[in-house]
Amino acid sequence: MEEKKMNLRLDMDVQKLETEKLKKGKNKAERDLDSLKIDYKKLHFSMRSAELGKTSEQWCQEIQEEKIKANRWERKF
């Protein structure tokens, strides 16, 4: 009977240690995820600030406008 109690206590201790280890891992994963979210937001903001966050349609329109400007200059000179 005492041996069974001792084995149960050991099993409980092992379960507690595993639970603590999993909680620490989960907390680290959550911190890493939060950090990635912050980095993504900063990158997204930087891209918008540098006007890199345009859609393909916006880029095509801008290219067309630049071509028109270039053609006007060529005709002038």
mmCIF file of the N, C-alpha and C atoms, coordinates in Angstrom:
data_MODEL
# 
_entry.id   MODEL 
# 
loop_
_atom_site.group_PDB 
_atom_site.id 
_atom_site.type_symbol 
_atom_site.label_atom_id 
_atom_site.label_alt_id 
_atom_site.label_comp_id 
_atom_site.label_asym_id 
_atom_site.label_entity_id 
_atom_site.label_seq_id 
_atom_site.pdbx_PDB_ins_code 
_atom_site.Cartn_x 
_atom_site.Cartn_y 
_atom_site.Cartn_z 
_atom_site.occupancy 
_atom_site.B_iso_or_equiv 
_atom_site.pdbx_formal_charge 
_atom_site.auth_seq_id 
_atom_site.auth_comp_id 
_atom_site.auth_asym_id 
_atom_site.auth_atom_id 
_atom_site.pdbx_PDB_model_num 
ATOM 1   N N  . MET A 1 1  ? 0.821  -1.198 0.000   1.00 0.00 ? 1  MET A N  1 
ATOM 2   C CA . MET A 1 1  ? 0.000  0.000  0.000   1.00 0.00 ? 1  MET A CA 1 
ATOM 3   C C  . MET A 1 1  ? 0.868  1.267  0.000   1.00 0.00 ? 1  MET A C  1 
ATOM 4   N N  . GLU A 1 2  ? 1.872  1.301  0.840   1.00 0.00 ? 2  GLU A N  1 
ATOM 5   C CA . GLU A 1 2  ? 2.785  2.442  0.911   1.00 0.00 ? 2  GLU A CA 1 
ATOM 6   C C  . GLU A 1 2  ? 3.524  2.619  -0.410  1.00 0.00 ? 2  GLU A C  1 
ATOM 7   N N  . GLU A 1 3  ? 3.880  1.504  -1.012  1.00 0.00 ? 3  GLU A N  1 
ATOM 8   C CA . GLU A 1 3  ? 4.595  1.572  -2.288  1.00 0.00 ? 3  GLU A CA 1 
ATOM 9   C C  . GLU A 1 3  ? 3.704  2.198  -3.380  1.00 0.00 ? 3  GLU A C  1 
ATOM 10  N N  . LYS A 1 4  ? 2.424  1.850  -3.364  1.00 0.00 ? 4  LYS A N  1 
ATOM 11  C CA . LYS A 1 4  ? 1.482  2.416  -4.333  1.00 0.00 ? 4  LYS A CA 1 
ATOM 12  C C  . LYS A 1 4  ? 1.343  3.915  -4.121  1.00 0.00 ? 4  LYS A C  1 
ATOM 13  N N  . LYS A 1 5  ? 1.266  4.326  -2.837  1.00 0.00 ? 5  LYS A N  1 
ATOM 14  C CA . LYS A 1 5  ? 1.158  5.757  -2.545  1.00 0.00 ? 5  LYS A CA 1 
ATOM 15  C C  . LYS A 1 5  ? 2.400  6.506  -3.036  1.00 0.00 ? 5  LYS A C  1 
ATOM 16  N N  . MET A 1 6  ? 3.543  5.891  -2.812  1.00 0.00 ? 6  MET A N  1 
ATOM 17  C CA . MET A 1 6  ? 4.795  6.504  -3.221  1.00 0.00 ? 6  MET A CA 1 
ATOM 18  C C  . MET A 1 6  ? 4.849  6.628  -4.760  1.00 0.00 ? 6  MET A C  1 
ATOM 19  N N  . ASN A 1 7  ? 4.424  5.575  -5.426  1.00 0.00 ? 7  ASN A N  1 
ATOM 20  C CA . ASN A 1 7  ? 4.400  5.603  -6.889  1.00 0.00 ? 7  ASN A CA 1 
ATOM 21  C C  . ASN A 1 7  ? 3.422  6.663  -7.402  1.00 0.00 ? 7  ASN A C  1 
ATOM 22  N N  . LEU A 1 8  ? 2.274  6.791  -6.739  1.00 0.00 ? 8  LEU A N  1 
ATOM 23  C CA . LEU A 1 8  ? 1.295  7.809  -7.135  1.00 0.00 ? 8  LEU A CA 1 
ATOM 24  C C  . LEU A 1 8  ? 1.853  9.216  -6.935  1.00 0.00 ? 8  LEU A C  1 
ATOM 25  N N  . ARG A 1 9  ? 2.561  9.410  -5.817  1.00 0.00 ? 9  ARG A N  1 
ATOM 26  C CA . ARG A 1 9  ? 3.176  10.713 -5.567  1.00 0.00 ? 9  ARG A CA 1 
ATOM 27  C C  . ARG A 1 9  ? 4.229  11.040 -6.633  1.00 0.00 ? 9  ARG A C  1 
ATOM 28  N N  . LEU A 1 10 ? 5.014  10.033 -6.981  1.00 0.00 ? 10 LEU A N  1 
ATOM 29  C CA . LEU A 1 10 ? 6.017  10.241 -8.018  1.00 0.00 ? 10 LEU A CA 1 
ATOM 30  C C  . LEU A 1 10 ? 5.357  10.574 -9.360  1.00 0.00 ? 10 LEU A C  1 
ATOM 31  N N  . ASP A 1 11 ? 4.279  9.858  -9.654  1.00 0.00 ? 11 ASP A N  1 
ATOM 32  C CA . ASP A 1 11 ? 3.542  10.134 -10.888 1.00 0.00 ? 11 ASP A CA 1 
ATOM 33  C C  . ASP A 1 11 ? 2.991  11.564 -10.885 1.00 0.00 ? 11 ASP A C  1 
ATOM 34  N N  . MET A 1 12 ? 2.471  11.991 -9.736  1.00 0.00 ? 12 MET A N  1 
ATOM 35  C CA . MET A 1 12 ? 1.954  13.352 -9.617  1.00 0.00 ? 12 MET A CA 1 
ATOM 36  C C  . MET A 1 12 ? 3.067  14.372 -9.819  1.00 0.00 ? 12 MET A C  1 
ATOM 37  N N  . ASP A 1 13 ? 4.224  14.115 -9.224  1.00 0.00 ? 13 ASP A N  1 
ATOM 38  C CA . ASP A 1 13 ? 5.358  15.027 -9.365  1.00 0.00 ? 13 ASP A CA 1 
ATOM 39  C C  . ASP A 1 13 ? 5.793  15.131 -10.831 1.00 0.00 ? 13 ASP A C  1 
ATOM 40  N N  . VAL A 1 14 ? 5.829  14.002 -11.490 1.00 0.00 ? 14 VAL A N  1 
ATOM 41  C CA . VAL A 1 14 ? 6.211  13.989 -12.901 1.00 0.00 ? 14 VAL A CA 1 
ATOM 42  C C  . VAL A 1 14 ? 5.186  14.771 -13.719 1.00 0.00 ? 14 VAL A C  1 
ATOM 43  N N  . GLN A 1 15 ? 3.903  14.557 -13.443 1.00 0.00 ? 15 GLN A N  1 
ATOM 44  C CA . GLN A 1 15 ? 2.847  15.279 -14.159 1.00 0.00 ? 15 GLN A CA 1 
ATOM 45  C C  . GLN A 1 15 ? 2.947  16.784 -13.918 1.00 0.00 ? 15 GLN A C  1 
ATOM 46  N N  . LYS A 1 16 ? 3.235  17.176 -12.676 1.00 0.00 ? 16 LYS A N  1 
ATOM 47  C CA . LYS A 1 16 ? 3.387  18.594 -12.365 1.00 0.00 ? 16 LYS A CA 1 
ATOM 48  C C  . LYS A 1 16 ? 4.551  19.199 -13.136 1.00 0.00 ? 16 LYS A C  1 
ATOM 49  N N  . LEU A 1 17 ? 5.667  18.489 -13.182 1.00 0.00 ? 17 LEU A N  1 
ATOM 50  C CA . LEU A 1 17 ? 6.836  18.988 -13.907 1.00 0.00 ? 17 LEU A CA 1 
ATOM 51  C C  . LEU A 1 17 ? 6.534  19.122 -15.399 1.00 0.00 ? 17 LEU A C  1 
ATOM 52  N N  . GLU A 1 18 ? 5.854  18.138 -15.964 1.00 0.00 ? 18 GLU A N  1 
ATOM 53  C CA . GLU A 1 18 ? 5.504  18.194 -17.375 1.00 0.00 ? 18 GLU A CA 1 
ATOM 54  C C  . GLU A 1 18 ? 4.541  19.351 -17.654 1.00 0.00 ? 18 GLU A C  1 
ATOM 55  N N  . THR A 1 19 ? 3.597  19.554 -16.733 1.00 0.00 ? 19 THR A N  1 
ATOM 56  C CA . THR A 1 19 ? 2.645  20.654 -16.880 1.00 0.00 ? 19 THR A CA 1 
ATOM 57  C C  . THR A 1 19 ? 3.363  21.993 -16.843 1.00 0.00 ? 19 THR A C  1 
ATOM 58  N N  . GLU A 1 20 ? 4.285  22.160 -15.902 1.00 0.00 ? 20 GLU A N  1 
ATOM 59  C CA . GLU A 1 20 ? 5.049  23.393 -15.798 1.00 0.00 ? 20 GLU A CA 1 
ATOM 60  C C  . GLU A 1 20 ? 5.870  23.633 -17.062 1.00 0.00 ? 20 GLU A C  1 
ATOM 61  N N  . LYS A 1 21 ? 6.467  22.566 -17.581 1.00 0.00 ? 21 LYS A N  1 
ATOM 62  C CA . LYS A 1 21 ? 7.276  22.670 -18.784 1.00 0.00 ? 21 LYS A CA 1 
ATOM 63  C C  . LYS A 1 21 ? 6.402  23.107 -19.963 1.00 0.00 ? 21 LYS A C  1 
ATOM 64  N N  . LEU A 1 22 ? 5.216  22.531 -20.079 1.00 0.00 ? 22 LEU A N  1 
ATOM 65  C CA . LEU A 1 22 ? 4.299  22.901 -21.158 1.00 0.00 ? 22 LEU A CA 1 
ATOM 66  C C  . LEU A 1 22 ? 3.828  24.344 -21.022 1.00 0.00 ? 22 LEU A C  1 
ATOM 67  N N  . LYS A 1 23 ? 3.549  24.772 -19.788 1.00 0.00 ? 23 LYS A N  1 
ATOM 68  C CA . LYS A 1 23 ? 3.118  26.155 -19.568 1.00 0.00 ? 23 LYS A CA 1 
ATOM 69  C C  . LYS A 1 23 ? 4.216  27.135 -19.964 1.00 0.00 ? 23 LYS A C  1 
ATOM 70  N N  . LYS A 1 24 ? 5.466  26.810 -19.596 1.00 0.00 ? 24 LYS A N  1 
ATOM 71  C CA . LYS A 1 24 ? 6.582  27.681 -19.959 1.00 0.00 ? 24 LYS A CA 1 
ATOM 72  C C  . LYS A 1 24 ? 6.725  27.752 -21.474 1.00 0.00 ? 24 LYS A C  1 
ATOM 73  N N  . GLY A 1 25 ? 6.587  26.602 -22.133 1.00 0.00 ? 25 GLY A N  1 
ATOM 74  C CA . GLY A 1 25 ? 6.670  26.575 -23.591 1.00 0.00 ? 25 GLY A CA 1 
ATOM 75  C C  . GLY A 1 25 ? 5.552  27.378 -24.231 1.00 0.00 ? 25 GLY A C  1 
ATOM 76  N N  . LYS A 1 26 ? 4.347  27.255 -23.678 1.00 0.00 ? 26 LYS A N  1 
ATOM 77  C CA . LYS A 1 26 ? 3.202  28.000 -24.206 1.00 0.00 ? 26 LYS A CA 1 
ATOM 78  C C  . LYS A 1 26 ? 3.421  29.498 -24.029 1.00 0.00 ? 26 LYS A C  1 
ATOM 79  N N  . ASN A 1 27 ? 3.903  29.894 -22.858 1.00 0.00 ? 27 ASN A N  1 
ATOM 80  C CA . ASN A 1 27 ? 4.155  31.317 -22.598 1.00 0.00 ? 27 ASN A CA 1 
ATOM 81  C C  . ASN A 1 27 ? 5.208  31.871 -23.557 1.00 0.00 ? 27 ASN A C  1 
ATOM 82  N N  . LYS A 1 28 ? 6.263  31.083 -23.804 1.00 0.00 ? 28 LYS A N  1 
ATOM 83  C CA . LYS A 1 28 ? 7.305  31.521 -24.727 1.00 0.00 ? 28 LYS A CA 1 
ATOM 84  C C  . LYS A 1 28 ? 6.740  31.644 -26.132 1.00 0.00 ? 28 LYS A C  1 
ATOM 85  N N  . ALA A 1 29 ? 5.929  30.689 -26.544 1.00 0.00 ? 29 ALA A N  1 
ATOM 86  C CA . ALA A 1 29 ? 5.315  30.741 -27.877 1.00 0.00 ? 29 ALA A CA 1 
ATOM 87  C C  . ALA A 1 29 ? 4.415  31.969 -28.012 1.00 0.00 ? 29 ALA A C  1 
ATOM 88  N N  . GLU A 1 30 ? 3.671  32.289 -26.969 1.00 0.00 ? 30 GLU A N  1 
ATOM 89  C CA . GLU A 1 30 ? 2.801  33.471 -27.000 1.00 0.00 ? 30 GLU A CA 1 
ATOM 90  C C  . GLU A 1 30 ? 3.618  34.753 -27.093 1.00 0.00 ? 30 GLU A C  1 
ATOM 91  N N  . ARG A 1 31 ? 4.737  34.823 -26.348 1.00 0.00 ? 31 ARG A N  1 
ATOM 92  C CA . ARG A 1 31 ? 5.610  35.996 -26.421 1.00 0.00 ? 31 ARG A CA 1 
ATOM 93  C C  . ARG A 1 31 ? 6.203  36.130 -27.823 1.00 0.00 ? 31 ARG A C  1 
ATOM 94  N N  . ASP A 1 32 ? 6.639  35.001 -28.382 1.00 0.00 ? 32 ASP A N  1 
ATOM 95  C CA . ASP A 1 32 ? 7.199  35.023 -29.731 1.00 0.00 ? 32 ASP A CA 1 
ATOM 96  C C  . ASP A 1 32 ? 6.152  35.479 -30.747 1.00 0.00 ? 32 ASP A C  1 
ATOM 97  N N  . LEU A 1 33 ? 4.931  34.992 -30.596 1.00 0.00 ? 33 LEU A N  1 
ATOM 98  C CA . LEU A 1 33 ? 3.859  35.389 -31.508 1.00 0.00 ? 33 LEU A CA 1 
ATOM 99  C C  . LEU A 1 33 ? 3.576  36.880 -31.394 1.00 0.00 ? 33 LEU A C  1 
ATOM 100 N N  . ASP A 1 34 ? 3.521  37.377 -30.168 1.00 0.00 ? 34 ASP A N  1 
ATOM 101 C CA . ASP A 1 34 ? 3.299  38.818 -29.971 1.00 0.00 ? 34 ASP A CA 1 
ATOM 102 C C  . ASP A 1 34 ? 4.423  39.629 -30.618 1.00 0.00 ? 34 ASP A C  1 
ATOM 103 N N  . SER A 1 35 ? 5.645  39.155 -30.458 1.00 0.00 ? 35 SER A N  1 
ATOM 104 C CA . SER A 1 35 ? 6.790  39.840 -31.053 1.00 0.00 ? 35 SER A CA 1 
ATOM 105 C C  . SER A 1 35 ? 6.686  39.842 -32.581 1.00 0.00 ? 35 SER A C  1 
ATOM 106 N N  . LEU A 1 36 ? 6.285  38.714 -33.150 1.00 0.00 ? 36 LEU A N  1 
ATOM 107 C CA . LEU A 1 36 ? 6.118  38.639 -34.603 1.00 0.00 ? 36 LEU A CA 1 
ATOM 108 C C  . LEU A 1 36 ? 5.018  39.570 -35.085 1.00 0.00 ? 36 LEU A C  1 
ATOM 109 N N  . LYS A 1 37 ? 3.935  39.665 -34.319 1.00 0.00 ? 37 LYS A N  1 
ATOM 110 C CA . LYS A 1 37 ? 2.848  40.573 -34.695 1.00 0.00 ? 37 LYS A CA 1 
ATOM 111 C C  . LYS A 1 37 ? 3.334  42.015 -34.711 1.00 0.00 ? 37 LYS A C  1 
ATOM 112 N N  . ILE A 1 38 ? 4.111  42.378 -33.707 1.00 0.00 ? 38 ILE A N  1 
ATOM 113 C CA . ILE A 1 38 ? 4.648  43.736 -33.632 1.00 0.00 ? 38 ILE A CA 1 
ATOM 114 C C  . ILE A 1 38 ? 5.581  43.989 -34.813 1.00 0.00 ? 38 ILE A C  1 
ATOM 115 N N  . ASP A 1 39 ? 6.464  43.022 -35.102 1.00 0.00 ? 39 ASP A N  1 
ATOM 116 C CA . ASP A 1 39 ? 7.382  43.172 -36.232 1.00 0.00 ? 39 ASP A CA 1 
ATOM 117 C C  . ASP A 1 39 ? 6.619  43.295 -37.539 1.00 0.00 ? 39 ASP A C  1 
ATOM 118 N N  . TYR A 1 40 ? 5.553  42.524 -37.695 1.00 0.00 ? 40 TYR A N  1 
ATOM 119 C CA . TYR A 1 40 ? 4.746  42.588 -38.916 1.00 0.00 ? 40 TYR A CA 1 
ATOM 120 C C  . TYR A 1 40 ? 4.107  43.964 -39.063 1.00 0.00 ? 40 TYR A C  1 
ATOM 121 N N  . LYS A 1 41 ? 3.577  44.482 -37.963 1.00 0.00 ? 41 LYS A N  1 
ATOM 122 C CA . LYS A 1 41 ? 2.958  45.809 -38.016 1.00 0.00 ? 41 LYS A CA 1 
ATOM 123 C C  . LYS A 1 41 ? 3.975  46.873 -38.395 1.00 0.00 ? 41 LYS A C  1 
ATOM 124 N N  . LYS A 1 42 ? 5.178  46.780 -37.824 1.00 0.00 ? 42 LYS A N  1 
ATOM 125 C CA . LYS A 1 42 ? 6.226  47.744 -38.152 1.00 0.00 ? 42 LYS A CA 1 
ATOM 126 C C  . LYS A 1 42 ? 6.606  47.646 -39.630 1.00 0.00 ? 42 LYS A C  1 
ATOM 127 N N  . LEU A 1 43 ? 6.747  46.425 -40.129 1.00 0.00 ? 43 LEU A N  1 
ATOM 128 C CA . LEU A 1 43 ? 7.092  46.224 -41.531 1.00 0.00 ? 43 LEU A CA 1 
ATOM 129 C C  . LEU A 1 43 ? 5.997  46.754 -42.441 1.00 0.00 ? 43 LEU A C  1 
ATOM 130 N N  . HIS A 1 44 ? 4.760  46.460 -42.091 1.00 0.00 ? 44 HIS A N  1 
ATOM 131 C CA . HIS A 1 44 ? 3.626  46.930 -42.891 1.00 0.00 ? 44 HIS A CA 1 
ATOM 132 C C  . HIS A 1 44 ? 3.596  48.457 -42.927 1.00 0.00 ? 44 HIS A C  1 
ATOM 133 N N  . PHE A 1 45 ? 3.830  49.075 -41.790 1.00 0.00 ? 45 PHE A N  1 
ATOM 134 C CA . PHE A 1 45 ? 3.857  50.539 -41.727 1.00 0.00 ? 45 PHE A CA 1 
ATOM 135 C C  . PHE A 1 45 ? 5.001  51.088 -42.577 1.00 0.00 ? 45 PHE A C  1 
ATOM 136 N N  . SER A 1 46 ? 6.164  50.444 -42.492 1.00 0.00 ? 46 SER A N  1 
ATOM 137 C CA . SER A 1 46 ? 7.315  50.895 -43.284 1.00 0.00 ? 46 SER A CA 1 
ATOM 138 C C  . SER A 1 46 ? 7.028  50.778 -44.772 1.00 0.00 ? 46 SER A C  1 
ATOM 139 N N  . MET A 1 47 ? 6.393  49.693 -45.162 1.00 0.00 ? 47 MET A N  1 
ATOM 140 C CA . MET A 1 47 ? 6.067  49.503 -46.574 1.00 0.00 ? 47 MET A CA 1 
ATOM 141 C C  . MET A 1 47 ? 5.103  50.579 -47.049 1.00 0.00 ? 47 MET A C  1 
ATOM 142 N N  . ARG A 1 48 ? 4.119  50.894 -46.227 1.00 0.00 ? 48 ARG A N  1 
ATOM 143 C CA . ARG A 1 48 ? 3.164  51.940 -46.607 1.00 0.00 ? 48 ARG A CA 1 
ATOM 144 C C  . ARG A 1 48 ? 3.860  53.289 -46.678 1.00 0.00 ? 48 ARG A C  1 
ATOM 145 N N  . SER A 1 49 ? 4.764  53.534 -45.737 1.00 0.00 ? 49 SER A N  1 
ATOM 146 C CA . SER A 1 49 ? 5.488  54.806 -45.725 1.00 0.00 ? 49 SER A CA 1 
ATOM 147 C C  . SER A 1 49 ? 6.351  54.941 -46.972 1.00 0.00 ? 49 SER A C  1 
ATOM 148 N N  . ALA A 1 50 ? 6.899  53.834 -47.431 1.00 0.00 ? 50 ALA A N  1 
ATOM 149 C CA . ALA A 1 50 ? 7.756  53.848 -48.614 1.00 0.00 ? 50 ALA A CA 1 
ATOM 150 C C  . ALA A 1 50 ? 6.949  53.644 -49.890 1.00 0.00 ? 50 ALA A C  1 
ATOM 151 N N  . GLU A 1 51 ? 5.640  53.603 -49.764 1.00 0.00 ? 51 GLU A N  1 
ATOM 152 C CA . GLU A 1 51 ? 4.720  53.399 -50.882 1.00 0.00 ? 51 GLU A CA 1 
ATOM 153 C C  . GLU A 1 51 ? 4.930  52.061 -51.574 1.00 0.00 ? 51 GLU A C  1 
ATOM 154 N N  . LEU A 1 52 ? 5.374  51.070 -50.840 1.00 0.00 ? 52 LEU A N  1 
ATOM 155 C CA . LEU A 1 52 ? 5.543  49.735 -51.422 1.00 0.00 ? 52 LEU A CA 1 
ATOM 156 C C  . LEU A 1 52 ? 4.294  48.886 -51.252 1.00 0.00 ? 52 LEU A C  1 
ATOM 157 N N  . GLY A 1 53 ? 3.346  49.351 -50.492 1.00 0.00 ? 53 GLY A N  1 
ATOM 158 C CA . GLY A 1 53 ? 2.157  48.570 -50.208 1.00 0.00 ? 53 GLY A CA 1 
ATOM 159 C C  . GLY A 1 53 ? 1.034  48.794 -51.208 1.00 0.00 ? 53 GLY A C  1 
ATOM 160 N N  . LYS A 1 54 ? 1.392  49.169 -52.429 1.00 0.00 ? 54 LYS A N  1 
ATOM 161 C CA . LYS A 1 54 ? 0.366  49.433 -53.432 1.00 0.00 ? 54 LYS A CA 1 
ATOM 162 C C  . LYS A 1 54 ? -0.113 48.122 -54.048 1.00 0.00 ? 54 LYS A C  1 
ATOM 163 N N  . THR A 1 55 ? -1.327 48.184 -54.562 1.00 0.00 ? 55 THR A N  1 
ATOM 164 C CA . THR A 1 55 ? -1.843 47.024 -55.282 1.00 0.00 ? 55 THR A CA 1 
ATOM 165 C C  . THR A 1 55 ? -1.256 47.024 -56.685 1.00 0.00 ? 55 THR A C  1 
ATOM 166 N N  . SER A 1 56 ? -1.375 45.900 -57.369 1.00 0.00 ? 56 SER A N  1 
ATOM 167 C CA . SER A 1 56 ? -0.827 45.821 -58.727 1.00 0.00 ? 56 SER A CA 1 
ATOM 168 C C  . SER A 1 56 ? -1.519 46.809 -59.653 1.00 0.00 ? 56 SER A C  1 
ATOM 169 N N  . GLU A 1 57 ? -2.818 47.036 -59.435 1.00 0.00 ? 57 GLU A N  1 
ATOM 170 C CA . GLU A 1 57 ? -3.524 48.014 -60.260 1.00 0.00 ? 57 GLU A CA 1 
ATOM 171 C C  . GLU A 1 57 ? -2.952 49.413 -60.060 1.00 0.00 ? 57 GLU A C  1 
ATOM 172 N N  . GLN A 1 58 ? -2.646 49.738 -58.809 1.00 0.00 ? 58 GLN A N  1 
ATOM 173 C CA . GLN A 1 58 ? -2.079 51.059 -58.515 1.00 0.00 ? 58 GLN A CA 1 
ATOM 174 C C  . GLN A 1 58 ? -0.712 51.210 -59.169 1.00 0.00 ? 58 GLN A C  1 
ATOM 175 N N  . TRP A 1 59 ? 0.103  50.143 -59.127 1.00 0.00 ? 59 TRP A N  1 
ATOM 176 C CA . TRP A 1 59 ? 1.412  50.191 -59.765 1.00 0.00 ? 59 TRP A CA 1 
ATOM 177 C C  . TRP A 1 59 ? 1.259  50.365 -61.273 1.00 0.00 ? 59 TRP A C  1 
ATOM 178 N N  . CYS A 1 60 ? 0.325  49.616 -61.875 1.00 0.00 ? 60 CYS A N  1 
ATOM 179 C CA . CYS A 1 60 ? 0.107  49.727 -63.329 1.00 0.00 ? 60 CYS A CA 1 
ATOM 180 C C  . CYS A 1 60 ? -0.316 51.144 -63.708 1.00 0.00 ? 60 CYS A C  1 
ATOM 181 N N  . GLN A 1 61 ? -1.207 51.713 -62.920 1.00 0.00 ? 61 GLN A N  1 
ATOM 182 C CA . GLN A 1 61 ? -1.664 53.072 -63.191 1.00 0.00 ? 61 GLN A CA 1 
ATOM 183 C C  . GLN A 1 61 ? -0.501 54.056 -63.083 1.00 0.00 ? 61 GLN A C  1 
ATOM 184 N N  . GLU A 1 62 ? 0.322  53.894 -62.049 1.00 0.00 ? 62 GLU A N  1 
ATOM 185 C CA . GLU A 1 62 ? 1.459  54.800 -61.881 1.00 0.00 ? 62 GLU A CA 1 
ATOM 186 C C  . GLU A 1 62 ? 2.442  54.649 -63.035 1.00 0.00 ? 62 GLU A C  1 
ATOM 187 N N  . ILE A 1 63 ? 2.671  53.448 -63.479 1.00 0.00 ? 63 ILE A N  1 
ATOM 188 C CA . ILE A 1 63 ? 3.583  53.215 -64.603 1.00 0.00 ? 63 ILE A CA 1 
ATOM 189 C C  . ILE A 1 63 ? 3.034  53.875 -65.869 1.00 0.00 ? 63 ILE A C  1 
ATOM 190 N N  . GLN A 1 64 ? 1.734  53.709 -66.098 1.00 0.00 ? 64 GLN A N  1 
ATOM 191 C CA . GLN A 1 64 ? 1.102  54.330 -67.264 1.00 0.00 ? 64 GLN A CA 1 
ATOM 192 C C  . GLN A 1 64 ? 1.265  55.841 -67.224 1.00 0.00 ? 64 GLN A C  1 
ATOM 193 N N  . GLU A 1 65 ? 1.047  56.434 -66.056 1.00 0.00 ? 65 GLU A N  1 
ATOM 194 C CA . GLU A 1 65 ? 1.193  57.881 -65.918 1.00 0.00 ? 65 GLU A CA 1 
ATOM 195 C C  . GLU A 1 65 ? 2.624  58.323 -66.209 1.00 0.00 ? 65 GLU A C  1 
ATOM 196 N N  . GLU A 1 66 ? 3.589  57.556 -65.736 1.00 0.00 ? 66 GLU A N  1 
ATOM 197 C CA . GLU A 1 66 ? 4.992  57.899 -65.984 1.00 0.00 ? 66 GLU A CA 1 
ATOM 198 C C  . GLU A 1 66 ? 5.333  57.758 -67.462 1.00 0.00 ? 66 GLU A C  1 
ATOM 199 N N  . LYS A 1 67 ? 4.769  56.740 -68.122 1.00 0.00 ? 67 LYS A N  1 
ATOM 200 C CA . LYS A 1 67 ? 5.001  56.575 -69.562 1.00 0.00 ? 67 LYS A CA 1 
ATOM 201 C C  . LYS A 1 67 ? 4.436  57.755 -70.338 1.00 0.00 ? 67 LYS A C  1 
ATOM 202 N N  . ILE A 1 68 ? 3.247  58.202 -69.956 1.00 0.00 ? 68 ILE A N  1 
ATOM 203 C CA . ILE A 1 68 ? 2.627  59.356 -70.604 1.00 0.00 ? 68 ILE A CA 1 
ATOM 204 C C  . ILE A 1 68 ? 3.504  60.590 -70.427 1.00 0.00 ? 68 ILE A C  1 
ATOM 205 N N  . LYS A 1 69 ? 4.007  60.797 -69.218 1.00 0.00 ? 69 LYS A N  1 
ATOM 206 C CA . LYS A 1 69 ? 4.896  61.932 -68.966 1.00 0.00 ? 69 LYS A CA 1 
ATOM 207 C C  . LYS A 1 69 ? 6.149  61.842 -69.824 1.00 0.00 ? 69 LYS A C  1 
ATOM 208 N N  . ALA A 1 70 ? 6.726  60.649 -69.904 1.00 0.00 ? 70 ALA A N  1 
ATOM 209 C CA . ALA A 1 70 ? 7.943  60.455 -70.696 1.00 0.00 ? 70 ALA A CA 1 
ATOM 210 C C  . ALA A 1 70 ? 7.669  60.741 -72.166 1.00 0.00 ? 70 ALA A C  1 
ATOM 211 N N  . ASN A 1 71 ? 6.556  60.281 -72.673 1.00 0.00 ? 71 ASN A N  1 
ATOM 212 C CA . ASN A 1 71 ? 6.203  60.526 -74.073 1.00 0.00 ? 71 ASN A CA 1 
ATOM 213 C C  . ASN A 1 71 ? 6.007  62.019 -74.345 1.00 0.00 ? 71 ASN A C  1 
ATOM 214 N N  . ARG A 1 72 ? 5.406  62.733 -73.416 1.00 0.00 ? 72 ARG A N  1 
ATOM 215 C CA . ARG A 1 72 ? 5.233  64.186 -73.580 1.00 0.00 ? 72 ARG A CA 1 
ATOM 216 C C  . ARG A 1 72 ? 6.579  64.879 -73.686 1.00 0.00 ? 72 ARG A C  1 
ATOM 217 N N  . TRP A 1 73 ? 7.509  64.475 -72.813 1.00 0.00 ? 73 TRP A N  1 
ATOM 218 C CA . TRP A 1 73 ? 8.843  65.073 -72.832 1.00 0.00 ? 73 TRP A CA 1 
ATOM 219 C C  . TRP A 1 73 ? 9.556  64.751 -74.144 1.00 0.00 ? 73 TRP A C  1 
ATOM 220 N N  . GLU A 1 74 ? 9.401  63.525 -74.615 1.00 0.00 ? 74 GLU A N  1 
ATOM 221 C CA . GLU A 1 74 ? 10.049 63.150 -75.877 1.00 0.00 ? 74 GLU A CA 1 
ATOM 222 C C  . GLU A 1 74 ? 9.504  63.976 -77.032 1.00 0.00 ? 74 GLU A C  1 
ATOM 223 N N  . ARG A 1 75 ? 8.197  64.212 -77.046 1.00 0.00 ? 75 ARG A N  1 
ATOM 224 C CA . ARG A 1 75 ? 7.606  64.987 -78.122 1.00 0.00 ? 75 ARG A CA 1 
ATOM 225 C C  . ARG A 1 75 ? 8.041  66.445 -78.052 1.00 0.00 ? 75 ARG A C  1 
ATOM 226 N N  . LYS A 1 76 ? 8.219  66.945 -76.832 1.00 0.00 ? 76 LYS A N  1 
ATOM 227 C CA . LYS A 1 76 ? 8.641  68.330 -76.662 1.00 0.00 ? 76 LYS A CA 1 
ATOM 228 C C  . LYS A 1 76 ? 10.038 68.539 -77.236 1.00 0.00 ? 76 LYS A C  1 
ATOM 229 N N  . PHE A 1 77 ? 10.881 67.565 -77.027 1.00 0.00 ? 77 PHE A N  1 
ATOM 230 C CA . PHE A 1 77 ? 12.276 67.742 -77.433 1.00 0.00 ? 77 PHE A CA 1 
ATOM 231 C C  . PHE A 1 77 ? 12.516 66.842 -78.598 1.00 0.00 ? 77 PHE A C  1 
# 
